[in-house]
Amino acid sequence: MSTLLEVAREHEPRLYPALTFLLSTGVRRGEMLGLKWEDIDFDRQRIHIRRAHVRGEITTPKSGKGRFVAMAPALGSLLIDLFGERRREGLGRGWSEVPEWVFPSQTGGPLDQDNFDRSWRRLRRRAQKAGVRPLKLHCTRHTWASFALASRKSIKWVADQLGHASPMLTLKTYAHSMREEEADLSFADFADLESSGRLYPSPNQSNDLDDENAPDLTGRGRFGMLEHETGLEPATPTLARRCWG
């Protein structure tokens, strides 16, 4: 993706910030085109996705409701620079204020989807000459989700960021991006063996551990639990008594 962004920066400068935004958030194209400056919260480092611009119409996001997506510091810096660029551009054209759309058309209105797609196709052709395989724009969304899951973000968090109706959809679509093996089992290591020593002898030890003073013990006595051949076995303490007694 770095080569693609480099080509965009050089040959499609107006497309570059939009493409970077898609790769940095995983939002849909229509949600990006429908973004306004009022939707960006620089203080809380988040972006409110509340509308989409699709085929010339302003509508709700695909999920039918708005959501907040996290904004990485690098993306925040890019958007601040972009706002300054929009202000200079507006002053040069005699506009009284900065266009409300983050990624506007040349006239300051919402960017038409067909015009955006034409810019994307030009960029893709140039990128192919630089060795980048032909990609669909939706790959920006897949790239973000794959990287997020590979970095161990939770399924629920990724689903919320993408605007999926259910984490099950996220899992079904991007399960291949999750790690298949997990070698770190420290979360399940409750025994401090180095300081306390082994609590019970290893099961493969010989019978010479039998207690000479208790010949009537069964084999279970070798593992620290006294049980006579006759009589009732004492009741086992419950988990609650062990934790709270």
Rosetta constraint file for C-alpha pairs under 8 A:
AtomPair CA 1 CA 5 HARMONIC 6.26 0.50
AtomPair CA 2 CA 6 HARMONIC 6.20 0.50
AtomPair CA 3 CA 7 HARMONIC 6.24 0.50
AtomPair CA 3 CA 127 HARMONIC 7.43 0.50
AtomPair CA 3 CA 130 HARMONIC 7.69 0.50
AtomPair CA 3 CA 132 HARMONIC 7.31 0.50
AtomPair CA 4 CA 8 HARMONIC 6.23 0.50
AtomPair CA 4 CA 123 HARMONIC 7.99 0.50
AtomPair CA 4 CA 124 HARMONIC 7.94 0.50
AtomPair CA 4 CA 127 HARMONIC 5.88 0.50
AtomPair CA 4 CA 132 HARMONIC 7.04 0.50
AtomPair CA 5 CA 9 HARMONIC 6.08 0.50
AtomPair CA 5 CA 16 HARMONIC 6.58 0.50
AtomPair CA 5 CA 19 HARMONIC 7.54 0.50
AtomPair CA 5 CA 20 HARMONIC 7.30 0.50
AtomPair CA 6 CA 10 HARMONIC 6.39 0.50
AtomPair CA 7 CA 11 HARMONIC 5.94 0.50
AtomPair CA 7 CA 12 HARMONIC 7.48 0.50
AtomPair CA 7 CA 123 HARMONIC 7.18 0.50
AtomPair CA 7 CA 126 HARMONIC 7.25 0.50
AtomPair CA 7 CA 127 HARMONIC 6.33 0.50
AtomPair CA 8 CA 12 HARMONIC 4.70 0.50
AtomPair CA 8 CA 13 HARMONIC 6.09 0.50
AtomPair CA 8 CA 15 HARMONIC 6.57 0.50
AtomPair CA 8 CA 16 HARMONIC 5.09 0.50
AtomPair CA 8 CA 123 HARMONIC 6.31 0.50
AtomPair CA 9 CA 13 HARMONIC 4.90 0.50
AtomPair CA 9 CA 15 HARMONIC 7.84 0.50
AtomPair CA 9 CA 16 HARMONIC 5.28 0.50
AtomPair CA 11 CA 123 HARMONIC 7.43 0.50
AtomPair CA 12 CA 16 HARMONIC 6.25 0.50
AtomPair CA 12 CA 119 HARMONIC 7.20 0.50
AtomPair CA 12 CA 123 HARMONIC 6.82 0.50
AtomPair CA 13 CA 17 HARMONIC 7.59 0.50
AtomPair CA 14 CA 18 HARMONIC 7.52 0.50
AtomPair CA 15 CA 19 HARMONIC 6.09 0.50
AtomPair CA 15 CA 116 HARMONIC 7.80 0.50
AtomPair CA 15 CA 119 HARMONIC 7.03 0.50
AtomPair CA 15 CA 120 HARMONIC 7.57 0.50
AtomPair CA 16 CA 20 HARMONIC 6.14 0.50
AtomPair CA 17 CA 21 HARMONIC 6.05 0.50
AtomPair CA 17 CA 78 HARMONIC 7.46 0.50
AtomPair CA 17 CA 79 HARMONIC 7.98 0.50
AtomPair CA 17 CA 82 HARMONIC 7.75 0.50
AtomPair CA 18 CA 22 HARMONIC 6.34 0.50
AtomPair CA 18 CA 32 HARMONIC 7.50 0.50
AtomPair CA 18 CA 103 HARMONIC 6.84 0.50
AtomPair CA 19 CA 23 HARMONIC 6.34 0.50
AtomPair CA 19 CA 140 HARMONIC 7.99 0.50
AtomPair CA 20 CA 24 HARMONIC 6.04 0.50
AtomPair CA 20 CA 75 HARMONIC 7.89 0.50
AtomPair CA 21 CA 25 HARMONIC 6.15 0.50
AtomPair CA 21 CA 32 HARMONIC 7.81 0.50
AtomPair CA 21 CA 75 HARMONIC 7.00 0.50
AtomPair CA 22 CA 26 HARMONIC 5.46 0.50
AtomPair CA 22 CA 27 HARMONIC 5.89 0.50
AtomPair CA 22 CA 28 HARMONIC 7.33 0.50
AtomPair CA 22 CA 29 HARMONIC 7.44 0.50
AtomPair CA 22 CA 32 HARMONIC 7.24 0.50
AtomPair CA 22 CA 140 HARMONIC 5.97 0.50
AtomPair CA 22 CA 141 HARMONIC 6.84 0.50
AtomPair CA 23 CA 140 HARMONIC 4.95 0.50
AtomPair CA 23 CA 141 HARMONIC 6.57 0.50
AtomPair CA 23 CA 143 HARMONIC 6.99 0.50
AtomPair CA 23 CA 144 HARMONIC 5.86 0.50
AtomPair CA 24 CA 71 HARMONIC 7.80 0.50
AtomPair CA 24 CA 72 HARMONIC 7.40 0.50
AtomPair CA 24 CA 75 HARMONIC 6.93 0.50
AtomPair CA 24 CA 144 HARMONIC 6.65 0.50
AtomPair CA 25 CA 69 HARMONIC 6.98 0.50
AtomPair CA 25 CA 70 HARMONIC 7.28 0.50
AtomPair CA 25 CA 71 HARMONIC 7.17 0.50
AtomPair CA 25 CA 141 HARMONIC 7.74 0.50
AtomPair CA 25 CA 144 HARMONIC 6.75 0.50
AtomPair CA 25 CA 161 HARMONIC 7.83 0.50
AtomPair CA 26 CA 140 HARMONIC 6.49 0.50
AtomPair CA 26 CA 141 HARMONIC 4.22 0.50
AtomPair CA 26 CA 142 HARMONIC 7.30 0.50
AtomPair CA 26 CA 143 HARMONIC 7.72 0.50
AtomPair CA 26 CA 144 HARMONIC 5.21 0.50
AtomPair CA 26 CA 145 HARMONIC 6.68 0.50
AtomPair CA 26 CA 161 HARMONIC 7.60 0.50
AtomPair CA 26 CA 162 HARMONIC 6.24 0.50
AtomPair CA 27 CA 31 HARMONIC 6.32 0.50
AtomPair CA 27 CA 32 HARMONIC 6.66 0.50
AtomPair CA 27 CA 141 HARMONIC 6.36 0.50
AtomPair CA 27 CA 161 HARMONIC 7.95 0.50
AtomPair CA 27 CA 162 HARMONIC 6.21 0.50
AtomPair CA 28 CA 32 HARMONIC 6.35 0.50
AtomPair CA 28 CA 138 HARMONIC 7.53 0.50
AtomPair CA 28 CA 141 HARMONIC 6.97 0.50
AtomPair CA 29 CA 33 HARMONIC 6.26 0.50
AtomPair CA 29 CA 138 HARMONIC 7.88 0.50
AtomPair CA 30 CA 34 HARMONIC 6.11 0.50
AtomPair CA 30 CA 52 HARMONIC 4.69 0.50
AtomPair CA 30 CA 53 HARMONIC 4.82 0.50
AtomPair CA 30 CA 54 HARMONIC 5.31 0.50
AtomPair CA 30 CA 61 HARMONIC 7.94 0.50
AtomPair CA 30 CA 113 HARMONIC 7.86 0.50
AtomPair CA 31 CA 35 HARMONIC 6.36 0.50
AtomPair CA 31 CA 49 HARMONIC 6.64 0.50
AtomPair CA 31 CA 50 HARMONIC 7.88 0.50
AtomPair CA 31 CA 51 HARMONIC 6.12 0.50
AtomPair CA 31 CA 52 HARMONIC 4.23 0.50
AtomPair CA 31 CA 53 HARMONIC 6.49 0.50
AtomPair CA 31 CA 61 HARMONIC 6.49 0.50
AtomPair CA 32 CA 52 HARMONIC 7.19 0.50
AtomPair CA 32 CA 53 HARMONIC 7.98 0.50
AtomPair CA 32 CA 103 HARMONIC 7.80 0.50
AtomPair CA 33 CA 52 HARMONIC 6.63 0.50
AtomPair CA 33 CA 53 HARMONIC 5.56 0.50
AtomPair CA 33 CA 101 HARMONIC 7.95 0.50
AtomPair CA 33 CA 102 HARMONIC 7.87 0.50
AtomPair CA 33 CA 103 HARMONIC 6.32 0.50
AtomPair CA 33 CA 104 HARMONIC 7.88 0.50
AtomPair CA 33 CA 110 HARMONIC 7.01 0.50
AtomPair CA 33 CA 111 HARMONIC 6.46 0.50
AtomPair CA 33 CA 113 HARMONIC 7.77 0.50
AtomPair CA 34 CA 51 HARMONIC 5.71 0.50
AtomPair CA 34 CA 52 HARMONIC 4.54 0.50
AtomPair CA 34 CA 53 HARMONIC 4.66 0.50
AtomPair CA 34 CA 58 HARMONIC 7.19 0.50
AtomPair CA 34 CA 101 HARMONIC 7.24 0.50
AtomPair CA 34 CA 110 HARMONIC 7.29 0.50
AtomPair CA 35 CA 39 HARMONIC 6.67 0.50
AtomPair CA 35 CA 49 HARMONIC 7.15 0.50
AtomPair CA 35 CA 51 HARMONIC 7.19 0.50
AtomPair CA 35 CA 52 HARMONIC 7.49 0.50
AtomPair CA 35 CA 101 HARMONIC 6.01 0.50
AtomPair CA 35 CA 102 HARMONIC 5.83 0.50
AtomPair CA 35 CA 103 HARMONIC 7.38 0.50
AtomPair CA 36 CA 40 HARMONIC 7.46 0.50
AtomPair CA 36 CA 100 HARMONIC 5.42 0.50
AtomPair CA 36 CA 101 HARMONIC 4.37 0.50
AtomPair CA 36 CA 102 HARMONIC 5.18 0.50
AtomPair CA 37 CA 100 HARMONIC 5.85 0.50
AtomPair CA 37 CA 101 HARMONIC 6.24 0.50
AtomPair CA 37 CA 102 HARMONIC 5.65 0.50
AtomPair CA 38 CA 100 HARMONIC 7.65 0.50
AtomPair CA 39 CA 47 HARMONIC 5.82 0.50
AtomPair CA 39 CA 48 HARMONIC 4.96 0.50
AtomPair CA 39 CA 49 HARMONIC 7.08 0.50
AtomPair CA 39 CA 50 HARMONIC 7.94 0.50
AtomPair CA 40 CA 45 HARMONIC 7.90 0.50
AtomPair CA 40 CA 46 HARMONIC 6.45 0.50
AtomPair CA 40 CA 47 HARMONIC 4.68 0.50
AtomPair CA 40 CA 48 HARMONIC 6.38 0.50
AtomPair CA 41 CA 45 HARMONIC 5.75 0.50
AtomPair CA 41 CA 46 HARMONIC 5.40 0.50
AtomPair CA 41 CA 47 HARMONIC 5.94 0.50
AtomPair CA 41 CA 48 HARMONIC 7.77 0.50
AtomPair CA 42 CA 46 HARMONIC 6.75 0.50
AtomPair CA 42 CA 76 HARMONIC 6.76 0.50
AtomPair CA 45 CA 70 HARMONIC 6.35 0.50
AtomPair CA 45 CA 71 HARMONIC 5.03 0.50
AtomPair CA 45 CA 72 HARMONIC 7.07 0.50
AtomPair CA 45 CA 73 HARMONIC 7.46 0.50
AtomPair CA 45 CA 76 HARMONIC 7.20 0.50
AtomPair CA 46 CA 68 HARMONIC 6.34 0.50
AtomPair CA 46 CA 69 HARMONIC 5.58 0.50
AtomPair CA 46 CA 70 HARMONIC 4.55 0.50
AtomPair CA 46 CA 71 HARMONIC 4.81 0.50
AtomPair CA 47 CA 68 HARMONIC 5.46 0.50
AtomPair CA 47 CA 69 HARMONIC 5.25 0.50
AtomPair CA 47 CA 70 HARMONIC 6.43 0.50
AtomPair CA 47 CA 71 HARMONIC 6.49 0.50
AtomPair CA 48 CA 66 HARMONIC 7.09 0.50
AtomPair CA 48 CA 67 HARMONIC 5.90 0.50
AtomPair CA 48 CA 68 HARMONIC 4.58 0.50
AtomPair CA 48 CA 69 HARMONIC 6.59 0.50
AtomPair CA 49 CA 61 HARMONIC 7.46 0.50
AtomPair CA 49 CA 66 HARMONIC 5.38 0.50
AtomPair CA 49 CA 67 HARMONIC 5.31 0.50
AtomPair CA 49 CA 68 HARMONIC 5.97 0.50
AtomPair CA 49 CA 69 HARMONIC 7.30 0.50
AtomPair CA 50 CA 60 HARMONIC 6.49 0.50
AtomPair CA 50 CA 61 HARMONIC 6.51 0.50
AtomPair CA 50 CA 65 HARMONIC 6.92 0.50
AtomPair CA 50 CA 66 HARMONIC 4.26 0.50
AtomPair CA 50 CA 67 HARMONIC 6.60 0.50
AtomPair CA 51 CA 58 HARMONIC 6.73 0.50
AtomPair CA 51 CA 59 HARMONIC 5.64 0.50
AtomPair CA 51 CA 60 HARMONIC 4.51 0.50
AtomPair CA 51 CA 61 HARMONIC 5.30 0.50
AtomPair CA 51 CA 66 HARMONIC 7.15 0.50
AtomPair CA 52 CA 58 HARMONIC 5.69 0.50
AtomPair CA 52 CA 59 HARMONIC 5.20 0.50
AtomPair CA 52 CA 60 HARMONIC 5.58 0.50
AtomPair CA 52 CA 61 HARMONIC 5.35 0.50
AtomPair CA 53 CA 57 HARMONIC 5.54 0.50
AtomPair CA 53 CA 58 HARMONIC 4.62 0.50
AtomPair CA 53 CA 59 HARMONIC 6.30 0.50
AtomPair CA 53 CA 110 HARMONIC 7.84 0.50
AtomPair CA 53 CA 113 HARMONIC 7.89 0.50
AtomPair CA 54 CA 58 HARMONIC 6.52 0.50
AtomPair CA 54 CA 59 HARMONIC 7.27 0.50
AtomPair CA 54 CA 113 HARMONIC 6.79 0.50
AtomPair CA 55 CA 112 HARMONIC 7.33 0.50
AtomPair CA 55 CA 113 HARMONIC 6.12 0.50
AtomPair CA 55 CA 114 HARMONIC 7.86 0.50
AtomPair CA 56 CA 112 HARMONIC 6.44 0.50
AtomPair CA 56 CA 113 HARMONIC 7.30 0.50
AtomPair CA 60 CA 64 HARMONIC 5.59 0.50
AtomPair CA 60 CA 65 HARMONIC 6.48 0.50
AtomPair CA 60 CA 66 HARMONIC 7.46 0.50
AtomPair CA 61 CA 65 HARMONIC 6.10 0.50
AtomPair CA 61 CA 66 HARMONIC 6.57 0.50
AtomPair CA 62 CA 163 HARMONIC 7.89 0.50
AtomPair CA 63 CA 163 HARMONIC 6.16 0.50
AtomPair CA 63 CA 164 HARMONIC 6.73 0.50
AtomPair CA 63 CA 165 HARMONIC 6.47 0.50
AtomPair CA 67 CA 160 HARMONIC 7.56 0.50
AtomPair CA 67 CA 161 HARMONIC 7.54 0.50
AtomPair CA 67 CA 163 HARMONIC 6.99 0.50
AtomPair CA 68 CA 161 HARMONIC 7.05 0.50
AtomPair CA 69 CA 160 HARMONIC 7.97 0.50
AtomPair CA 69 CA 161 HARMONIC 5.23 0.50
AtomPair CA 70 CA 161 HARMONIC 7.48 0.50
AtomPair CA 71 CA 75 HARMONIC 6.32 0.50
AtomPair CA 71 CA 76 HARMONIC 6.38 0.50
AtomPair CA 72 CA 76 HARMONIC 6.31 0.50
AtomPair CA 73 CA 77 HARMONIC 6.28 0.50
AtomPair CA 74 CA 78 HARMONIC 6.32 0.50
AtomPair CA 75 CA 79 HARMONIC 6.21 0.50
AtomPair CA 76 CA 80 HARMONIC 6.25 0.50
AtomPair CA 77 CA 81 HARMONIC 6.30 0.50
AtomPair CA 78 CA 82 HARMONIC 6.10 0.50
AtomPair CA 79 CA 83 HARMONIC 6.11 0.50
AtomPair CA 80 CA 84 HARMONIC 6.51 0.50
AtomPair CA 81 CA 85 HARMONIC 6.28 0.50
AtomPair CA 82 CA 86 HARMONIC 6.12 0.50
AtomPair CA 83 CA 87 HARMONIC 6.22 0.50
AtomPair CA 83 CA 102 HARMONIC 7.81 0.50
AtomPair CA 84 CA 88 HARMONIC 6.33 0.50
AtomPair CA 85 CA 89 HARMONIC 6.08 0.50
AtomPair CA 86 CA 90 HARMONIC 6.03 0.50
AtomPair CA 86 CA 98 HARMONIC 6.23 0.50
AtomPair CA 86 CA 99 HARMONIC 7.53 0.50
AtomPair CA 87 CA 91 HARMONIC 6.22 0.50
AtomPair CA 87 CA 97 HARMONIC 7.32 0.50
AtomPair CA 87 CA 98 HARMONIC 5.33 0.50
AtomPair CA 88 CA 92 HARMONIC 6.20 0.50
AtomPair CA 89 CA 93 HARMONIC 6.42 0.50
AtomPair CA 90 CA 94 HARMONIC 6.12 0.50
AtomPair CA 90 CA 95 HARMONIC 4.90 0.50
AtomPair CA 90 CA 96 HARMONIC 7.34 0.50
AtomPair CA 90 CA 97 HARMONIC 6.75 0.50
AtomPair CA 90 CA 98 HARMONIC 5.98 0.50
AtomPair CA 90 CA 99 HARMONIC 7.71 0.50
AtomPair CA 91 CA 95 HARMONIC 5.67 0.50
AtomPair CA 91 CA 96 HARMONIC 7.27 0.50
AtomPair CA 91 CA 97 HARMONIC 7.90 0.50
AtomPair CA 99 CA 104 HARMONIC 7.13 0.50
AtomPair CA 99 CA 108 HARMONIC 5.37 0.50
AtomPair CA 99 CA 109 HARMONIC 7.14 0.50
AtomPair CA 101 CA 108 HARMONIC 7.48 0.50
AtomPair CA 101 CA 109 HARMONIC 6.98 0.50
AtomPair CA 101 CA 110 HARMONIC 6.22 0.50
AtomPair CA 103 CA 110 HARMONIC 7.26 0.50
AtomPair CA 103 CA 111 HARMONIC 6.62 0.50
AtomPair CA 104 CA 108 HARMONIC 5.18 0.50
AtomPair CA 104 CA 109 HARMONIC 5.39 0.50
AtomPair CA 104 CA 110 HARMONIC 4.89 0.50
AtomPair CA 104 CA 111 HARMONIC 4.86 0.50
AtomPair CA 105 CA 109 HARMONIC 5.40 0.50
AtomPair CA 105 CA 110 HARMONIC 5.73 0.50
AtomPair CA 105 CA 111 HARMONIC 4.34 0.50
AtomPair CA 105 CA 112 HARMONIC 7.15 0.50
AtomPair CA 111 CA 115 HARMONIC 7.27 0.50
AtomPair CA 111 CA 116 HARMONIC 7.03 0.50
AtomPair CA 112 CA 116 HARMONIC 6.36 0.50
AtomPair CA 113 CA 117 HARMONIC 6.13 0.50
AtomPair CA 114 CA 118 HARMONIC 6.23 0.50
AtomPair CA 115 CA 119 HARMONIC 6.44 0.50
AtomPair CA 116 CA 120 HARMONIC 6.28 0.50
AtomPair CA 117 CA 121 HARMONIC 6.18 0.50
AtomPair CA 118 CA 122 HARMONIC 6.33 0.50
AtomPair CA 119 CA 123 HARMONIC 6.23 0.50
AtomPair CA 120 CA 124 HARMONIC 6.09 0.50
AtomPair CA 120 CA 137 HARMONIC 7.74 0.50
AtomPair CA 121 CA 125 HARMONIC 6.27 0.50
AtomPair CA 122 CA 126 HARMONIC 6.42 0.50
AtomPair CA 123 CA 127 HARMONIC 6.05 0.50
AtomPair CA 124 CA 128 HARMONIC 6.13 0.50
AtomPair CA 124 CA 134 HARMONIC 6.43 0.50
AtomPair CA 124 CA 135 HARMONIC 7.28 0.50
AtomPair CA 125 CA 129 HARMONIC 6.72 0.50
AtomPair CA 125 CA 134 HARMONIC 7.80 0.50
AtomPair CA 126 CA 130 HARMONIC 6.74 0.50
AtomPair CA 127 CA 131 HARMONIC 6.50 0.50
AtomPair CA 127 CA 132 HARMONIC 5.30 0.50
AtomPair CA 127 CA 133 HARMONIC 7.76 0.50
AtomPair CA 128 CA 132 HARMONIC 4.64 0.50
AtomPair CA 128 CA 133 HARMONIC 5.74 0.50
AtomPair CA 128 CA 134 HARMONIC 6.32 0.50
AtomPair CA 135 CA 139 HARMONIC 6.62 0.50
AtomPair CA 138 CA 142 HARMONIC 6.74 0.50
AtomPair CA 139 CA 143 HARMONIC 5.87 0.50
AtomPair CA 140 CA 144 HARMONIC 6.31 0.50
AtomPair CA 141 CA 145 HARMONIC 6.32 0.50
AtomPair CA 142 CA 146 HARMONIC 6.01 0.50
AtomPair CA 143 CA 147 HARMONIC 6.17 0.50
AtomPair CA 144 CA 148 HARMONIC 6.10 0.50
AtomPair CA 145 CA 149 HARMONIC 6.22 0.50
AtomPair CA 145 CA 158 HARMONIC 6.85 0.50
AtomPair CA 145 CA 162 HARMONIC 7.90 0.50
AtomPair CA 145 CA 174 HARMONIC 7.29 0.50
AtomPair CA 146 CA 150 HARMONIC 6.05 0.50
AtomPair CA 146 CA 174 HARMONIC 6.61 0.50
AtomPair CA 146 CA 177 HARMONIC 5.27 0.50
AtomPair CA 146 CA 178 HARMONIC 7.88 0.50
AtomPair CA 147 CA 151 HARMONIC 6.17 0.50
AtomPair CA 147 CA 177 HARMONIC 7.67 0.50
AtomPair CA 148 CA 152 HARMONIC 6.68 0.50
AtomPair CA 148 CA 153 HARMONIC 5.62 0.50
AtomPair CA 148 CA 158 HARMONIC 7.06 0.50
AtomPair CA 149 CA 153 HARMONIC 5.16 0.50
AtomPair CA 149 CA 154 HARMONIC 6.99 0.50
AtomPair CA 149 CA 155 HARMONIC 7.31 0.50
AtomPair CA 149 CA 158 HARMONIC 7.43 0.50
AtomPair CA 149 CA 174 HARMONIC 7.99 0.50
AtomPair CA 149 CA 177 HARMONIC 6.20 0.50
AtomPair CA 149 CA 178 HARMONIC 5.73 0.50
AtomPair CA 150 CA 177 HARMONIC 5.84 0.50
AtomPair CA 150 CA 178 HARMONIC 5.46 0.50
AtomPair CA 150 CA 179 HARMONIC 6.71 0.50
AtomPair CA 152 CA 178 HARMONIC 7.64 0.50
AtomPair CA 153 CA 157 HARMONIC 6.75 0.50
AtomPair CA 153 CA 158 HARMONIC 6.75 0.50
AtomPair CA 154 CA 158 HARMONIC 6.28 0.50
AtomPair CA 155 CA 159 HARMONIC 6.03 0.50
AtomPair CA 155 CA 167 HARMONIC 6.00 0.50
AtomPair CA 155 CA 170 HARMONIC 6.89 0.50
AtomPair CA 155 CA 171 HARMONIC 6.76 0.50
AtomPair CA 156 CA 160 HARMONIC 6.14 0.50
AtomPair CA 156 CA 167 HARMONIC 5.41 0.50
AtomPair CA 157 CA 161 HARMONIC 6.22 0.50
AtomPair CA 158 CA 162 HARMONIC 6.16 0.50
AtomPair CA 158 CA 167 HARMONIC 7.98 0.50
AtomPair CA 158 CA 170 HARMONIC 7.51 0.50
AtomPair CA 159 CA 163 HARMONIC 6.01 0.50
AtomPair CA 159 CA 164 HARMONIC 5.12 0.50
AtomPair CA 159 CA 165 HARMONIC 7.60 0.50
AtomPair CA 159 CA 166 HARMONIC 6.78 0.50
AtomPair CA 159 CA 167 HARMONIC 5.24 0.50
AtomPair CA 159 CA 169 HARMONIC 7.97 0.50
AtomPair CA 159 CA 170 HARMONIC 5.75 0.50
AtomPair CA 160 CA 164 HARMONIC 6.29 0.50
AtomPair CA 160 CA 167 HARMONIC 7.96 0.50
AtomPair CA 164 CA 169 HARMONIC 6.83 0.50
AtomPair CA 164 CA 170 HARMONIC 6.87 0.50
AtomPair CA 165 CA 169 HARMONIC 7.45 0.50
AtomPair CA 166 CA 170 HARMONIC 7.09 0.50
AtomPair CA 167 CA 171 HARMONIC 6.16 0.50
AtomPair CA 168 CA 172 HARMONIC 6.03 0.50
AtomPair CA 169 CA 173 HARMONIC 6.13 0.50
AtomPair CA 170 CA 174 HARMONIC 5.89 0.50
AtomPair CA 170 CA 175 HARMONIC 7.67 0.50
AtomPair CA 171 CA 175 HARMONIC 5.02 0.50
AtomPair CA 174 CA 178 HARMONIC 7.46 0.50
AtomPair CA 185 CA 189 HARMONIC 6.79 0.50
AtomPair CA 192 CA 196 HARMONIC 6.25 0.50
AtomPair CA 192 CA 197 HARMONIC 7.78 0.50
AtomPair CA 193 CA 197 HARMONIC 4.85 0.50
AtomPair CA 193 CA 198 HARMONIC 5.80 0.50
AtomPair CA 200 CA 223 HARMONIC 5.89 0.50
AtomPair CA 200 CA 224 HARMONIC 6.62 0.50
AtomPair CA 201 CA 205 HARMONIC 7.15 0.50
AtomPair CA 201 CA 222 HARMONIC 7.85 0.50
AtomPair CA 201 CA 223 HARMONIC 6.20 0.50
AtomPair CA 203 CA 223 HARMONIC 7.50 0.50
AtomPair CA 205 CA 209 HARMONIC 7.98 0.50
AtomPair CA 207 CA 222 HARMONIC 7.57 0.50
AtomPair CA 209 CA 222 HARMONIC 6.11 0.50
AtomPair CA 210 CA 214 HARMONIC 7.96 0.50
AtomPair CA 210 CA 215 HARMONIC 7.60 0.50
AtomPair CA 210 CA 219 HARMONIC 7.99 0.50
AtomPair CA 210 CA 221 HARMONIC 7.30 0.50
AtomPair CA 210 CA 222 HARMONIC 5.93 0.50
AtomPair CA 211 CA 215 HARMONIC 6.58 0.50
AtomPair CA 211 CA 217 HARMONIC 7.87 0.50
AtomPair CA 211 CA 221 HARMONIC 7.96 0.50
AtomPair CA 211 CA 222 HARMONIC 7.88 0.50
AtomPair CA 216 CA 228 HARMONIC 6.22 0.50
AtomPair CA 216 CA 229 HARMONIC 6.57 0.50
AtomPair CA 217 CA 221 HARMONIC 5.84 0.50
AtomPair CA 217 CA 226 HARMONIC 6.74 0.50
AtomPair CA 217 CA 227 HARMONIC 5.97 0.50
AtomPair CA 217 CA 228 HARMONIC 5.18 0.50
AtomPair CA 217 CA 229 HARMONIC 6.65 0.50
AtomPair CA 218 CA 222 HARMONIC 7.99 0.50
AtomPair CA 218 CA 226 HARMONIC 7.93 0.50
AtomPair CA 218 CA 227 HARMONIC 6.38 0.50
AtomPair CA 218 CA 228 HARMONIC 6.59 0.50
AtomPair CA 218 CA 229 HARMONIC 6.67 0.50
AtomPair CA 219 CA 223 HARMONIC 7.81 0.50
AtomPair CA 220 CA 224 HARMONIC 7.18 0.50
AtomPair CA 220 CA 225 HARMONIC 5.98 0.50
AtomPair CA 220 CA 226 HARMONIC 6.89 0.50
AtomPair CA 220 CA 227 HARMONIC 6.89 0.50
AtomPair CA 221 CA 225 HARMONIC 4.99 0.50
AtomPair CA 221 CA 226 HARMONIC 4.82 0.50
AtomPair CA 221 CA 227 HARMONIC 6.40 0.50
AtomPair CA 227 CA 233 HARMONIC 6.55 0.50
AtomPair CA 228 CA 233 HARMONIC 7.88 0.50
AtomPair CA 237 CA 241 HARMONIC 6.26 0.50
AtomPair CA 237 CA 242 HARMONIC 6.75 0.50
AtomPair CA 238 CA 242 HARMONIC 6.40 0.50
AtomPair CA 239 CA 243 HARMONIC 6.19 0.50
AtomPair CA 240 CA 244 HARMONIC 5.83 0.50
AtomPair CA 240 CA 245 HARMONIC 7.38 0.50
AtomPair CA 241 CA 245 HARMONIC 4.58 0.50
